[in-house]
Amino acid sequence: MDKIQNLKQVMQTNKMAFDYNYTMMMCAYEQNKLMFHTYLNQSTDDIPTEAKSAIEEWLQAYRKGCDDLKRMTDDGYRLVEKSMSSGKK
């Protein structure tokens, strides 16, 4: 097996690990979102609107950060795969 093929396998393994971790990050996001919404909607305390909007902003920022990370990582993997395939010649 040549070096390029070995590198491709390593990259595929790394991408698979990243995809798994990204899925776990999204699961954590969904659980936090559900927990916060359940707490905020069922709380007997009078929670200020500012606190509710701050939590919503935090959740949106977390989601956007995760989506940006996924997009940049996928772009990086595509770039590496492209350079490996062009370097094979």
C-alpha positions as CSV (number, residue, x, y, z in Angstrom):
1,M,0.0,0.0,0.0
2,D,1.5,3.4,-0.9
3,K,1.8,6.4,1.3
4,I,-1.1,8.3,-0.3
5,Q,-3.4,5.4,0.4
6,N,-2.3,5.3,4.0
7,L,-2.9,9.0,4.4
8,K,-6.3,8.7,2.9
9,Q,-7.2,6.0,5.4
10,V,-5.9,8.2,8.2
11,M,-8.0,11.1,7.0
12,Q,-11.1,9.0,6.6
13,T,-10.7,7.7,10.2
14,N,-10.2,11.3,11.5
15,K,-13.2,12.5,9.6
16,M,-15.3,9.6,10.9
17,A,-14.2,10.5,14.5
18,F,-15.0,14.2,13.9
19,D,-18.4,13.4,12.5
20,Y,-19.2,11.2,15.5
21,N,-18.1,14.0,17.9
22,Y,-20.1,16.5,16.0
23,T,-23.2,14.3,16.4
24,M,-22.5,14.1,20.1
25,M,-22.2,18.0,20.2
26,M,-25.6,18.3,18.5
27,C,-27.1,15.8,20.9
28,A,-25.9,17.9,23.8
29,Y,-27.3,21.0,22.1
30,E,-30.7,19.3,21.7
31,Q,-30.7,18.1,25.3
32,N,-29.7,21.5,26.7
33,K,-32.4,23.2,24.5
34,L,-35.0,20.8,25.7
35,M,-34.0,21.1,29.3
36,F,-33.9,24.9,29.3
37,H,-37.2,25.2,27.5
38,T,-38.9,22.7,29.9
39,Y,-37.4,24.6,32.9
40,L,-38.4,28.0,31.6
41,N,-41.9,26.9,30.7
42,Q,-42.7,25.0,33.8
43,S,-40.9,27.1,36.3
44,T,-43.2,28.6,39.0
45,D,-40.7,31.5,39.5
46,D,-41.1,34.6,37.5
47,I,-38.1,34.4,35.2
48,P,-37.2,37.8,33.6
49,T,-37.6,38.1,29.9
50,E,-34.0,39.2,29.6
51,A,-32.8,35.9,31.1
52,K,-35.0,33.9,28.7
53,S,-33.7,35.9,25.7
54,A,-30.1,35.5,27.0
55,I,-30.6,31.7,27.1
56,E,-32.1,31.7,23.6
57,E,-29.1,33.7,22.3
58,W,-26.7,31.4,24.0
59,L,-28.4,28.4,22.4
60,Q,-28.4,30.0,19.0
61,A,-24.7,31.0,19.3
62,Y,-23.8,27.5,20.3
63,R,-25.7,26.0,17.3
64,K,-24.1,28.6,14.9
65,G,-20.7,27.8,16.2
66,C,-21.2,24.1,15.8
67,D,-22.5,24.5,12.3
68,D,-19.6,26.8,11.4
69,L,-17.1,24.3,12.8
70,K,-18.7,21.5,10.8
71,R,-18.7,23.5,7.6
72,M,-15.0,24.5,8.0
73,T,-13.9,21.0,8.9
74,D,-15.8,19.5,5.9
75,D,-14.2,22.1,3.6
76,G,-10.8,21.3,5.0
77,Y,-11.3,17.5,4.5
78,R,-12.4,18.1,0.9
79,L,-9.4,20.3,0.3
80,V,-7.0,17.7,1.6
81,E,-8.7,14.9,-0.4
82,K,-8.5,17.0,-3.5
83,S,-4.8,17.7,-3.0
84,M,-4.1,14.0,-2.3
85,S,-5.9,13.0,-5.5
86,S,-4.1,15.6,-7.6
87,G,-0.7,14.6,-5.9
88,K,-1.2,11.0,-7.0
89,K,-0.3,11.8,-10.6
